[in-house]
């Protein structure tokens, strides 16, 4: 087919208006390369197409342009990246490392801050633990003391409840007419307990001494002090066969024989009424 | 070479195209491929109306036409790197792209079914009757020009330009040999060339 026949067939119009299959298109392009008149005719047809379309142009409403330009933005950024690939890819890597370094630094700072914070917390807790342990120790000690007191009281109560225990009230004499002290004497075990109800405090260089009158003779039953600290029951020396009890004020440590004018209290042992 | 390209890239990006300035097609293509939005702006200002007219005549409603125009420009922007200037002019590529989108849109709306029942005579009459069509307001120039064509050529233009038929479809539906459809298309376009100039 000659170029003129080729042109006359209308295949070039079909080509320009995208009516041909791929193989036909390739053929037209080949013919255009081969024959300048065919190439020229294609150009002319394209001009006609554009002129015809411009003749029938209708202006679109304004909003369409806006929407188009709004919607192309993400694509723009994507295309930018692919268009500048040779330069950008290195940049992207650099940026990655920069971001990575920054992120790592931030994490390090956070990690360090946390470490400091937790150490402080640990110290605080440790201190409180020490305090708590100390408190616990004190409480344990107090508990022990209380228990000891309790045990002592229980013992005394047990002692006093015994049928064999005699109560001997010792009343005040000249040196202290209002003085009062009580002896609890267990005839079975010979145990002697003394309760100071009311007696003046003894001076530091002196001490009170308890005597038991046995077969008419005074027998030492032990020394004791009366001061703010004293209270409760005092265990004295064991005594057999007492008929009476008395307390004298003696030099510190006691005497071998009672100082008669320093007798503060005295009381007789009541004998059971004979039926 | 890449450095020169990049340098050109950067300097181009700063340039704003004033409305009076005409850009060569070559420069326009380069800038579009470089994703210069100013180039797209120029393209829209100069060619959107021609494309819109083409689209509207095929899809018939403004709402749909606006959608298709929008999609066409997005596609032009995204696929510009596929365009090769040795295969044809930029406008040819764009108008075919817009036409194809319009045809796809119309097919999806099944308008073609109604078209198939039309006989040859009715179709020719369509162009005359189109003076009552709301679109006649815009395209008085085009309609008048086409009306001056011989009837068998009018049909071709009506079907291809105004209804988005392919030559194969015309050949099949109207039982005209494909070769004849092609020669009639050429004749129509040559006649229009004279009328439009």
Interface residues (C-beta under 8 A of the other chain):
Chain A: X8 X9 X10 X11 X12 X13 X14 X16 X17 X18 X19 X29 X42 X43 X45 X46 X48 X49 X50 X51 X52 X53 X54 X55 X56 X57 X58 X59 X60 X61 X63 X64 X65 X67 X68 X69 X71 X72 X75 X76 X79 X80 X83 X84 X86 X87
Chain B: X2 X6 X9 X33 X34 X35 X37 X40 X41 X44 X48 X49 X50 X51 X52 X53 X54 X56 X57 X62 X65 X66 X69 X70 X73 X74 X77 X78 X87 X88 X89 X91 X92 X95 X96 X99 X100 X138 X139 X141 X142 X145 X160 X161 X166 X167 X168 X179 X182 X183 X184 X185 X186 X187 X189 X192 X193 X196 X197
